[in-house]
Amino acid sequence: MTNGTSAVAPEVIVDLTGESDGNDGVIEIIVATEQAKDSHGPKQGGGAKEKKTRRKLHKIGRFLRERAMHLAPRDDSARLQVAQLEWTKEDQRLGTSTSDLVSSTVILCNKDTMLFNTTLTDRGWACGYRNCQMLLSSLIASADRVSSDTNDDVSESTTMGAASRFPRDKAPQTRALQEMLELAWRDGYDRDGAEQLKHRVMGTRKWIGTTEIYCILAHIGVQAHIVDFHKPTAPDGSHPALFSWVVDYFTEGTGDSAQDMKPPASNGAVLGCKSTRFAAKHPLYLQHQGHSRTIVGIEMADTATNLLLFDPDINVSADSSDTVRMSRFRFRLRDTRRISQFQILYVDYDFSPLESAEISRFISSTRVP
């Protein structure tokens, strides 16, 4: 995809993850124990200590069993798919007044993209990993679709590429992603970033950002691209250039989309929703200061264009009809005013898998404007 911008040296890529080494403590298990109250006379010596130790071990065991739920092969943090996003009555307003009721067209990314939430054990530091899982789930799903549509072994091997290394319908969990990142660093990817994070993320709460996601993908043969929106492009401090770029990304080639049009909701005529389309596009990884989110689509109307943004730190659940309201994902242009810089990482939908040695270990970006 071309945007008429020039490539820059990697040293201009700004770390937007926040304090790069400010969350580097190893995950600690903290067990709260009650103070033993001596209500039955003098302490019993070894017997009392044994009971206290047993209570402590019991609490540790219970804590570890709870944590094991999050380390199991099946990741329950992904309960939804993009295919469940639906236009409802609550989605008809783009603003706050009734005059904002307008016709709208929605374009969503690969419908099989899984939506991953952070959990109680990783909220506040794992957003980068969760957004990486969403992108990988789309890559895996698209690879599976190609392999099921062809019996040509050569075609399958060249199209599946690195995504075929993962089980179907699954994305690597946080610890696996941490291991993949460290392996990429050992192979020489992003030496400056590796040095900044002291070459270690496994078992830690260190934040990761755009360049780390690049390394994870590059190490498995997936060429990613980074776009740097380094300053606001409107007098009010908003980022219309960011919105324009995202619209171009989702609308480019949608007339020949590999996925069919999704019919509007049953009451779409009343709401004025023209159509909802699933495009042959992967979701976009969006980074800004201290946090990252995933762009899963766009909403285009006569009076405004909005991004549809999934935040892994915000729990979103399906309703009784197993659908999710699109308005929960809406991100307006005015919402960008409080953020000075953005970065986007994307992967071409029809990318050709490469050997990791073919992908540059020297990370560069495209600057807009």
C-alpha positions in Angstrom: 0.0 0.0 0.0 1.4 3.4 -0.9 0.6 6.6 0.8 3.0 9.0 -1.0 5.3 9.3 2.0 9.0 8.7 2.5 10.7 6.2 4.6 12.7 7.4 7.6 15.6 5.9 9.6 14.5 3.8 12.6 16.0 6.2 15.1 13.1 8.6 14.5 10.6 6.0 15.6 9.3 7.3 19.0 8.6 4.8 21.7 5.0 5.4 22.5 4.6 2.6 25.0 5.3 4.8 28.0 8.3 4.2 30.3 9.9 1.4 28.4 11.6 -0.2 31.5 9.2 1.1 34.1 7.2 -2.1 34.4 10.0 -4.6 34.4 9.4 -6.3 37.7 9.0 -10.1 37.5 5.4 -11.1 38.1 5.2 -11.6 41.8 2.9 -13.9 43.8 1.7 -12.0 46.8 0.0 -14.0 49.4 -1.9 -12.2 52.2 -1.9 -14.0 55.5 -3.9 -13.1 58.5 -2.1 -12.4 61.7 -2.6 -15.2 64.2 -4.5 -14.1 67.2 -3.5 -15.5 70.5 -7.0 -15.9 71.9 -6.4 -19.3 73.5 -3.5 -18.7 75.8 0.2 -18.9 75.0 1.5 -20.0 71.6 1.9 -23.7 71.0 5.4 -23.4 69.4 5.9 -25.7 66.4 2.2 -26.7 66.2 1.0 -23.1 65.6 3.7 -22.5 63.1 2.7 -25.7 61.2 -0.9 -24.5 61.0 0.1 -21.1 59.8 2.4 -22.7 57.1 -0.4 -24.9 56.0 -2.8 -22.0 55.7 -0.2 -20.1 53.6 0.5 -23.0 51.3 -3.3 -23.5 50.9 -3.6 -19.9 49.7 -0.6 -20.2 47.4 -2.1 -23.3 45.9 -5.4 -21.7 45.3 -3.8 -18.7 43.7 -1.7 -20.9 41.4 -4.8 -22.9 40.4 -6.6 -19.7 39.5 -3.5 -18.5 37.5 -3.4 -21.9 35.7 -6.8 -21.0 34.1 -5.0 -18.1 32.3 -2.1 -20.3 31.3 -4.1 -23.2 29.8 -3.9 -23.9 26.1 -7.4 -22.5 25.6 -7.5 -18.8 26.0 -10.9 -17.7 27.4 -9.9 -14.0 27.0 -11.1 -14.3 23.4 -14.9 -14.7 23.5 -15.9 -12.6 20.5 -15.3 -12.3 16.8 -15.5 -9.3 14.5 -18.3 -11.2 12.7 -20.5 -10.5 15.8 -20.4 -6.7 15.4 -23.9 -5.6 14.4 -25.7 -2.4 13.5 -28.5 -1.7 16.1 -30.8 1.1 17.0 -28.2 2.4 19.5 -25.8 2.8 16.6 -27.8 5.2 14.5 -26.4 8.4 16.1 -23.0 9.7 15.2 -23.4 12.6 17.5 -25.6 13.7 20.4 -28.5 15.3 18.6 -31.3 13.9 16.6 -30.1 15.9 13.6 -27.1 13.5 13.4 -29.2 10.6 12.2 -27.6 9.8 8.9 -27.0 7.0 6.4 -23.9 5.0 7.2 -21.7 2.4 5.5 -19.5 0.2 7.7 -16.4 -1.7 6.5 -15.0 -4.3 8.9 -11.8 -6.3 8.8 -11.5 -10.0 8.4 -14.7 -11.4 10.0 -12.8 -14.2 11.7 -10.6 -11.9 13.8 -10.8 -12.8 17.4 -11.3 -10.0 20.0 -9.0 -10.6 23.0 -9.5 -8.9 26.4 -7.0 -8.4 29.1 -7.7 -10.3 32.4 -7.5 -9.4 36.0 -3.9 -10.8 36.1 -2.6 -8.8 33.2 -4.7 -5.7 32.9 -2.6 -2.5 32.8 0.4 -4.0 31.0 -0.6 -6.7 28.4 -2.6 -4.6 25.9 0.3 -4.9 23.3 0.2 -8.7 23.6 -3.6 -8.8 23.3 -3.6 -6.6 20.2 -0.9 -8.8 18.7 -3.1 -11.8 19.3 -5.9 -10.2 17.4 -3.7 -9.6 14.4 -2.3 -13.1 14.5 -5.8 -14.6 14.8 -6.7 -12.8 11.5 -3.5 -14.1 9.9 -4.2 -17.7 11.1 -7.9 -17.5 10.0 -7.0 -16.2 6.5 -4.3 -18.9 6.1 -6.8 -21.6 7.2 -9.3 -20.3 4.6 -6.8 -20.5 1.8 -5.8 -24.0 2.8 -9.4 -25.2 2.9 -10.2 -23.7 -0.5 -7.3 -25.4 -2.4 -5.9 -28.9 -2.8 -2.7 -27.6 -4.3 0.1 -28.5 -1.9 2.4 -25.9 -3.4 -0.2 -23.1 -3.2 -1.0 -24.1 0.4 2.7 -24.1 1.5 3.4 -20.7 0.0 0.3 -19.1 1.2 0.1 -20.5 4.7 3.6 -19.5 5.6 4.4 -18.9 9.2 0.8 -18.7 10.3 0.6 -22.5 9.7 2.9 -23.0 12.7 0.0 -22.2 15.1 -2.9 -24.5 15.9 -6.1 -23.6 13.9 -8.5 -21.2 15.6 -5.8 -20.3 18.2 -3.3 -17.5 18.7 -0.2 -17.7 20.9 -0.7 -16.7 24.5 1.2 -14.0 26.2 4.1 -16.1 27.5 4.5 -17.6 24.0 4.6 -14.1 22.5 7.2 -13.1 25.1 9.4 -16.1 24.1 9.0 -15.3 20.4 10.1 -11.7 21.0 13.2 -12.8 22.9 14.1 -15.3 20.1 13.7 -12.4 17.6 16.1 -10.3 19.6 18.6 -13.1 19.8 18.5 -13.2 16.0 19.4 -9.5 15.8 16.0 -7.8 15.3 15.8 -4.3 16.8 19.0 -4.3 18.8 18.3 -0.9 20.3 14.8 -1.9 21.5 16.2 -5.2 22.9 18.9 -3.2 24.8 16.2 -0.8 26.1 14.2 -3.7 27.6 17.4 -5.5 28.7 16.8 -8.4 26.3 14.2 -9.9 28.6 10.4 -9.9 28.8 9.5 -13.5 29.7 7.8 -13.6 33.1 7.7 -9.8 33.4 5.1 -7.1 33.1 7.1 -5.0 30.7 5.0 -3.1 28.2 5.6 -3.8 24.5 4.7 -1.6 21.5 4.9 -1.3 17.8 8.5 -2.3 17.3 8.2 -5.3 19.5 5.1 -6.5 17.5 7.2 -6.0 14.3 9.9 -8.2 15.7 7.5 -11.0 16.7 5.9 -11.0 13.2 9.3 -10.7 11.4 10.7 -13.7 13.3 8.0 -15.9 11.9 8.2 -14.6 8.4 5.5 -12.0 8.3 6.5 -8.6 6.9 4.8 -5.8 8.8 4.9 -2.1 8.1 4.9 0.9 10.5 3.3 4.2 9.8 4.1 7.1 12.1 1.6 9.9 12.6 4.0 12.1 14.5 1.9 15.3 15.0 -1.7 16.5 14.7 -2.7 17.7 11.2 -5.6 20.0 12.1 -5.6 23.4 14.0 -7.7 21.9 16.8 -5.0 19.3 17.5 -6.9 16.4 15.9 -5.5 13.8 13.4 -7.5 13.9 10.1 -4.5 12.5 8.3 -4.7 9.4 10.5 -8.4 9.0 9.7 -7.8 9.5 5.9 -5.1 6.9 5.9 -7.3 4.3 7.7 -10.2 5.0 5.3 -7.8 4.4 2.4 -6.6 1.2 3.9 -10.1 -0.3 4.4 -11.6 1.0 1.1 -8.7 0.0 -1.2 -9.8 -2.8 -3.3 -13.0 -3.5 -1.4 -14.9 -3.7 -4.7 -13.1 -7.0 -5.2 -13.3 -8.1 -1.6 -12.7 -11.8 -1.1 -15.6 -11.8 1.5 -19.2 -11.2 0.6 -21.4 -8.3 1.6 -23.1 -8.8 5.0 -26.8 -7.9 4.8 -27.8 -4.9 6.9 -29.7 -5.5 10.2 -33.3 -6.4 9.8 -34.3 -2.9 10.7 -31.5 -1.3 8.6 -33.9 0.6 6.4 -35.3 2.3 9.4 -31.9 3.2 10.7 -30.6 4.3 7.4 -27.6 2.0 7.4 -26.7 1.4 3.8 -24.5 -1.7 4.2 -21.9 -3.5 6.3 -19.0 -5.1 4.4 -16.3 -7.5 5.6 -13.2 -6.5 3.7 -10.3 -8.7 2.9 -8.1 -6.7 5.4 -6.4 -7.6 8.6 -7.0 -5.4 11.6 -4.7 -2.5 12.4 -2.5 -2.3 15.5 -2.8 1.3 16.8 -0.3 2.6 19.3 -0.3 5.8 21.2 1.3 7.1 24.4 1.0 4.4 27.1 -1.6 2.2 25.4 -2.5 0.3 22.3 -5.7 -0.7 20.6 -6.9 -2.5 17.5 -8.8 -0.8 14.6 -11.3 -3.4 13.3 -13.1 -1.2 10.8 -14.6 2.2 9.8 -18.0 3.8 9.8 -18.5 6.3 7.0 -21.5 8.6 6.9 -22.6 11.8 5.2 -21.5 14.0 8.0 -18.6 12.1 9.7 -16.2 9.2 9.5 -15.4 7.2 12.6 -12.9 4.5 13.4 -14.2 1.3 15.0 -11.7 0.6 17.7 -11.4 -2.3 20.1 -9.7 -1.7 23.5 -8.6 -4.9 25.1 -8.8 -3.3 28.6 -12.6 -2.7 28.2 -14.7 -5.8 28.5 -17.3 -6.0 25.7 -19.9 -8.8 25.8 -22.5 -10.0 23.3 -26.2 -9.5 23.9 -28.9 -12.2 23.9 -28.8 -12.4 20.2 -25.1 -13.1 20.2 -24.2 -9.7 18.6 -22.2 -6.7 19.8 -23.3 -3.1 19.3 -20.9 -1.2 17.0 -21.3 2.0 18.9 -19.2 0.4 21.7 -16.3 0.6 19.3 -16.8 4.1 17.8 -13.8 6.5 17.9 -14.4 10.0 16.6 -12.0 12.5 15.1 -12.4 14.8 18.1 -11.3 11.9 20.4 -7.8 12.3 18.9 -7.3 15.8 20.2 -5.8 14.7 23.5 -3.2 12.4 21.8 -0.2 14.0 20.2 1.2 11.0 18.3 0.0 7.7 16.8 1.6 4.7 15.2 0.0 2.0 13.1 1.3 -1.4 12.3 -0.3 -3.3 9.4 0.2 -6.5 7.4 -0.9 -6.8 3.7 -3.8 -9.3 3.4 -2.2 -11.0 0.5 1.4 -10.9 1.9 3.9 -13.5 0.7 5.5 -15.4 3.6 9.3 -14.8 3.8 12.1 -16.5 5.5 12.9 -14.4 8.6 16.4 -13.7 7.2 14.7 -11.8 4.3 13.0 -9.3 6.6 15.0 -6.3 7.7 16.3 -6.3 11.2 16.6 -2.6 11.0 13.1 -1.2 11.7 12.0 1.8 9.7 8.7 3.7 9.4 6.7 5.8 7.0 5.9 9.3 8.3 2.6 11.0 7.7 2.5 13.8 6.9 
